[in-house]
Amino acid sequence: MNHPQQPREYDAVLGGNSPSLEGAAVLGGIEGVKLRLQNPDLNVRIAALEQALNYGEQGLDLVIAGLKDESVEVQIQTYHILNSRIEPKAKQATFNFNPQGLKLEQIEVVTVNKFGEIIQRQQRVARYFIEDLGNGVKLEMAAIPGGTFMMGSPESEEGRYSDDSPQHRVTIPGFFIGKYQLTQKQYQAIMGRHSSRFKGDNRPVEEVSWNDAVKFCELLSQRTGKKYTLPSEAQWEYACRAGTTTPFHFGETITTDLANYNGNYTYGQEPKGVYREETTEVGSFGVANNFGLYDMHGNVWEWCQDNWHSNYEGAPIDGSAWLGIEKNTNIRLLRGGSWYSHPENCRSAARDYDILDYDLYTIGFRVVCSGAART
């Protein structure tokens, strides 16, 4: 049996981006983990936190210490690691953790099989800050930890299109994104009016053009002093997946008990569902993804910053918006599907587009704040 502080067979390897001499071996075991936790590269420190869990209670103590890292991004990653642990000291550490005064909220995450049956329910904790829009109207923004993911769909995925490919690795800094699609009362609080077809304060705003969504972000930024934008396409997919690699963040399929789409059509082997033919109030299905986001599949399509590109050849790998093709500057990205969509168009990787001044009753948006953690 290995002693928890001794190197294991997989530890004596060359290190990643540590500041050691070129070609030198990185110290294995828990001492090697300690060195990597001092590395200036955030990704090296985050990887070391995962490795620390191989070293028993002393390794867990190192992870808990990550909650005090100088980087908010590392703190958030540490929180997500500890939140899945069962040890009392890990639970106590996450309970006491709340940088920048973020609101902690218990959420439920579900996983379904290919028949649409719920096979797992998990209680998790999500973190939000709350923006006051005046007159009692609030905007909740979820903290999204930075990380690396595979963007796009694998060739084996049912219902995929060629514009979902090629899959490519993207690394994204931490950011905040709307817990819900922007509602009619939130839009009206900033813009003074809205023209949504399906009326309801807590329904998503729709019949909103890309130009109007951008104007909303500009006015919200002026009011709050923070930088609000539409999400980049990469930010949107990363936030939607929340660490999953399946077609939907729910798992292998989707059902109309979990999302609002055209239930006359099916995906995988789930039965037909309900076709509501209208929007539903945001968050009304009561289940979130691992980051605490609701309605990422269906209800309304969501505008992104990016110009339309027919595939990912040459796409950015840093999470930034993909702009710069002159002939496509009038066409912008849409993500997530809508109440009108077939389920394959609600997949995490599914993409669509529209002309930026069109305002259809299937299109809304949610906002991103990139600088809130440092204000």
matplotlib code that plots the C-alpha trace (Angstrom):
import matplotlib.pyplot as plt

x = [0.0, 1.4, 2.0, 0.0, 3.1, 5.3, 5.5, 3.3, 4.2, 2.5, 4.2, 7.8, 7.2, 8.3, 6.3, 4.1, 4.8, 6.7, 9.6, 12.2, 15.2, 14.4, 14.5, 14.5, 12.2, 9.5, 9.5, 6.8, 4.5, 2.9, 6.0, 5.6, 2.0, 3.1, 5.6, 3.0, 0.6, 3.1, 3.3, 2.4, 0.3, -3.3, -3.9, -0.9, -2.2, -5.7, -4.4, -2.3, -5.4, -6.9, -3.7, -3.6, -6.7, -4.5, -2.7, -5.3, -6.0, -2.9, -3.7, -7.3, -5.8, -3.8, -7.0, -8.8, -5.9, -6.7, -9.8, -7.3, -5.4, -4.6, -6.7, -10.5, -10.5, -8.4, -10.7, -13.8, -12.2, -11.2, -14.7, -16.1, -13.6, -14.5, -18.2, -18.2, -16.3, -18.0, -15.4, -16.8, -13.8, -14.5, -18.1, -17.3, -14.8, -17.3, -20.0, -17.7, -16.4, -17.9, -15.5, -16.9, -20.0, -21.6, -24.9, -24.7, -27.8, -28.7, -29.6, -30.7, -28.9, -30.4, -29.0, -31.1, -30.5, -31.2, -34.8, -35.2, -35.5, -33.9, -31.1, -29.4, -30.3, -27.6, -27.7, -25.0, -24.3, -24.1, -22.8, -24.3, -24.0, -27.1, -27.4, -30.1, -31.8, -34.1, -37.8, -37.3, -36.0, -32.9, -30.5, -28.7, -25.3, -23.8, -20.0, -18.5, -15.0, -12.4, -11.3, -10.7, -13.3, -13.9, -16.2, -18.4, -19.9, -18.2, -18.9, -20.9, -23.4, -27.0, -28.5, -25.2, -24.6, -21.3, -21.2, -20.7, -17.2, -14.3, -14.2, -11.5, -10.0, -10.8, -9.5, -11.7, -11.1, -13.7, -16.7, -20.3, -23.4, -27.1, -28.7, -31.7, -32.5, -33.2, -36.8, -39.3, -39.2, -35.4, -35.3, -38.0, -36.1, -33.2, -34.8, -38.1, -40.2, -40.4, -42.5, -42.5, -45.3, -45.8, -46.4, -45.2, -42.8, -40.8, -41.0, -37.9, -37.9, -38.3, -38.8, -35.5, -32.9, -29.1, -28.8, -31.3, -29.6, -26.2, -27.9, -29.2, -25.7, -24.3, -27.0, -26.6, -22.8, -23.3, -25.7, -23.7, -20.1, -19.4, -18.7, -21.7, -21.8, -23.5, -21.6, -19.1, -20.2, -17.4, -18.5, -22.1, -21.2, -18.8, -21.4, -24.1, -22.0, -20.9, -18.3, -20.5, -19.7, -23.1, -25.5, -27.4, -26.2, -29.0, -27.2, -28.0, -31.3, -33.8, -37.5, -40.3, -40.4, -37.0, -37.1, -39.4, -39.1, -41.3, -42.1, -43.8, -40.2, -37.8, -34.1, -32.6, -35.2, -37.3, -41.1, -42.8, -43.6, -45.5, -45.5, -46.4, -46.2, -45.1, -42.4, -42.4, -41.3, -37.6, -36.4, -39.9, -38.6, -36.6, -33.4, -30.1, -26.8, -23.6, -22.9, -26.4, -27.8, -31.4, -33.1, -29.9, -31.8, -35.0, -37.4, -35.8, -32.7, -29.9, -27.9, -24.1, -21.5, -20.0, -20.4, -21.7, -19.0, -20.1, -17.6, -14.8, -11.8, -9.7, -11.9, -10.3, -9.2, -9.2, -12.9, -13.1, -15.8, -15.1, -15.5, -13.8, -15.4, -16.7, -19.4, -20.8, -20.9, -24.7, -25.3, -24.9, -24.8, -27.7, -27.5, -29.7, -32.9, -36.4, -39.9, -40.4, -37.2, -36.8, -34.7, -31.5, -31.4, -31.4, -28.1, -25.2, -23.3, -26.1, -25.7, -28.0, -27.9, -30.0, -29.7, -28.7, -31.7, -34.3, -36.5, -38.3, -40.5, -38.2, -35.1, -33.9, -30.6, -28.7, -25.8, -22.2, -20.1, -16.4, -15.0, -17.4, -15.0, -12.5, -14.8]
y = [0.0, 3.4, 5.9, 9.1, 11.3, 9.0, 9.3, 6.9, 5.2, 7.9, 10.8, 10.5, 12.3, 15.4, 18.4, 20.8, 24.5, 24.6, 27.1, 24.3, 24.0, 22.8, 19.0, 18.7, 16.2, 17.6, 16.3, 13.6, 12.9, 15.5, 17.7, 18.0, 19.0, 21.7, 23.1, 23.1, 25.0, 27.8, 28.0, 31.3, 29.5, 29.3, 26.1, 24.4, 25.3, 24.1, 20.8, 20.4, 20.8, 17.7, 15.8, 16.7, 14.6, 11.5, 12.2, 11.6, 14.1, 16.2, 16.5, 17.6, 20.3, 21.6, 21.8, 23.6, 26.1, 26.8, 28.7, 31.5, 31.6, 35.0, 34.3, 34.3, 31.9, 29.3, 29.9, 29.1, 26.0, 24.9, 25.5, 23.2, 20.5, 20.6, 20.8, 17.2, 15.8, 14.1, 14.8, 17.0, 19.4, 19.9, 20.6, 23.1, 24.8, 25.3, 26.4, 29.2, 30.2, 33.3, 35.7, 39.0, 38.4, 36.1, 34.5, 30.8, 28.8, 25.1, 23.8, 20.5, 18.9, 15.9, 13.3, 11.3, 8.2, 7.7, 7.0, 10.3, 8.7, 10.5, 8.3, 10.7, 13.7, 15.8, 18.6, 21.2, 24.8, 27.6, 31.1, 34.4, 38.1, 40.2, 43.4, 45.9, 47.3, 49.5, 49.4, 46.0, 44.3, 42.1, 40.4, 37.3, 36.5, 33.1, 32.6, 30.4, 29.1, 29.2, 26.0, 24.1, 22.1, 20.5, 22.9, 21.4, 17.9, 14.6, 13.0, 10.2, 12.6, 12.2, 15.2, 17.0, 19.3, 20.0, 23.5, 21.9, 20.8, 20.4, 19.9, 21.9, 22.6, 26.1, 27.6, 30.2, 32.6, 32.8, 35.1, 35.7, 35.0, 35.4, 32.7, 33.0, 34.3, 38.0, 38.6, 41.2, 43.1, 43.2, 44.4, 47.1, 48.3, 49.3, 50.0, 51.4, 49.2, 45.8, 44.3, 40.6, 38.5, 36.2, 38.6, 38.0, 39.8, 36.6, 35.2, 35.8, 38.9, 38.1, 39.9, 41.6, 42.2, 41.7, 45.5, 46.0, 43.3, 45.1, 48.4, 46.9, 45.7, 49.2, 50.9, 48.3, 48.9, 52.6, 52.2, 49.7, 50.6, 47.0, 45.6, 43.8, 42.2, 39.3, 36.1, 34.9, 31.7, 29.8, 31.3, 30.3, 26.6, 26.3, 27.7, 25.4, 22.2, 23.0, 20.2, 17.7, 16.1, 14.7, 16.2, 18.0, 19.0, 16.7, 13.7, 11.6, 13.2, 15.9, 15.8, 18.3, 17.7, 19.5, 22.0, 23.9, 22.8, 21.2, 17.9, 16.5, 15.5, 13.2, 12.8, 9.4, 7.1, 9.3, 9.4, 12.4, 15.2, 18.5, 21.2, 24.3, 26.7, 29.6, 30.6, 29.6, 31.6, 31.4, 28.7, 27.1, 23.5, 23.8, 22.0, 23.7, 22.6, 22.2, 26.0, 27.0, 28.0, 27.5, 27.1, 26.6, 24.2, 25.7, 28.5, 31.1, 31.2, 33.4, 36.0, 35.8, 38.4, 36.4, 36.7, 33.5, 31.1, 27.8, 25.7, 26.1, 26.2, 29.0, 29.7, 31.4, 29.0, 31.6, 32.0, 35.4, 36.3, 35.3, 38.4, 39.8, 38.2, 41.2, 39.4, 38.0, 41.2, 41.4, 37.8, 36.9, 33.6, 32.1, 29.3, 27.1, 26.5, 27.7, 26.6, 26.1, 24.1, 20.4, 18.8, 18.3, 22.1, 22.5, 20.5, 22.1, 22.2, 23.3, 26.6, 28.9, 32.5, 35.4, 38.9, 41.3, 43.6, 40.8, 40.5, 37.2, 35.8, 32.8, 34.9, 36.4, 36.6, 36.5, 38.7, 38.2, 40.2, 39.7, 42.1, 41.6, 39.5, 42.3, 45.2]
z = [0.0, -0.9, 1.8, 1.0, 1.1, -1.1, -4.9, -6.8, -10.1, -12.1, -10.3, -11.6, -14.9, -16.5, -15.3, -17.3, -17.1, -13.8, -13.5, -13.3, -15.6, -19.1, -19.2, -15.4, -13.8, -11.5, -7.9, -7.6, -4.7, -2.5, -2.6, -6.3, -5.9, -3.5, -6.0, -8.8, -6.5, -6.5, -10.3, -11.8, -14.5, -13.3, -15.3, -13.6, -10.2, -11.0, -12.3, -9.1, -7.0, -8.7, -8.2, -4.5, -3.9, -4.5, -1.2, 1.5, 4.2, 3.7, 0.0, 0.9, 3.2, 0.2, -1.9, 0.9, 1.0, -2.7, -1.5, -0.5, -3.7, -5.1, -8.2, -8.0, -10.9, -8.9, -5.9, -7.9, -9.4, -5.9, -4.7, -7.4, -6.6, -2.9, -3.5, -4.8, -1.7, 1.2, 3.9, 6.8, 6.5, 2.8, 3.4, 6.1, 3.9, 1.0, 3.4, 4.7, 1.3, -0.3, -2.0, -3.2, -1.2, -3.8, -3.1, -2.5, -3.7, -3.5, -7.0, -8.4, -11.4, -13.2, -15.6, -18.0, -20.0, -23.8, -23.0, -21.2, -17.8, -14.9, -13.6, -11.2, -9.1, -7.5, -5.1, -5.8, -4.9, -7.4, -6.8, -8.1, -7.7, -7.9, -10.0, -8.9, -11.9, -9.9, -8.8, -7.2, -10.5, -10.0, -12.4, -11.1, -12.6, -12.2, -11.6, -14.3, -13.5, -16.3, -17.9, -21.1, -23.1, -26.5, -28.5, -31.2, -31.6, -32.2, -35.6, -33.8, -32.2, -33.4, -35.2, -35.7, -38.6, -40.4, -38.9, -35.5, -36.5, -36.4, -32.6, -31.1, -27.7, -26.2, -23.0, -21.4, -18.5, -15.7, -16.3, -15.1, -17.2, -16.6, -14.5, -16.8, -20.2, -19.9, -18.8, -20.0, -16.8, -16.8, -20.3, -19.6, -16.5, -18.8, -22.1, -21.0, -23.2, -24.9, -27.7, -26.8, -28.3, -25.3, -22.5, -18.9, -16.6, -16.0, -19.5, -21.6, -23.7, -27.4, -30.6, -29.8, -32.5, -32.0, -32.3, -29.4, -27.3, -27.8, -26.9, -23.7, -22.7, -23.4, -21.2, -18.5, -18.5, -18.2, -15.3, -13.3, -14.1, -15.1, -18.6, -19.9, -23.3, -25.2, -24.7, -27.2, -28.9, -27.0, -23.7, -24.4, -25.2, -22.3, -19.9, -21.4, -21.1, -17.6, -17.8, -19.7, -23.1, -23.9, -26.5, -23.7, -20.3, -19.0, -20.7, -23.8, -24.6, -23.5, -22.6, -22.4, -18.6, -18.5, -21.3, -23.6, -27.3, -30.0, -28.2, -31.4, -32.4, -30.5, -30.0, -29.1, -27.7, -25.5, -26.1, -27.7, -25.3, -25.1, -27.8, -25.8, -28.8, -26.6, -24.1, -20.5, -17.5, -17.0, -14.6, -14.5, -15.0, -11.7, -12.8, -13.6, -15.1, -13.0, -13.1, -11.9, -15.3, -16.4, -19.8, -21.8, -24.0, -25.6, -24.7, -26.9, -29.1, -27.6, -29.5, -29.3, -30.3, -33.1, -36.9, -38.5, -39.8, -41.5, -39.6, -37.0, -39.3, -37.9, -34.9, -31.8, -29.0, -26.2, -25.8, -27.6, -30.1, -33.7, -35.9, -38.9, -42.0, -44.0, -45.8, -42.6, -40.5, -40.9, -39.7, -36.0, -34.1, -32.2, -29.6, -27.5, -29.6, -28.8, -27.9, -31.7, -32.3, -32.9, -30.1, -32.2, -32.6, -28.8, -28.4, -26.6, -29.9, -32.1, -34.0, -36.0, -37.2, -38.2, -39.6, -36.8, -37.1, -37.2, -34.1, -34.2, -31.4, -31.0, -30.2, -26.9, -25.1, -21.8, -20.8, -19.7, -17.3, -17.5, -14.9, -12.0, -10.0, -9.9, -9.1]

ax = plt.figure().add_subplot(projection="3d")
ax.plot(x, y, z, "-o")
ax.set_aspect("equal")
plt.show()
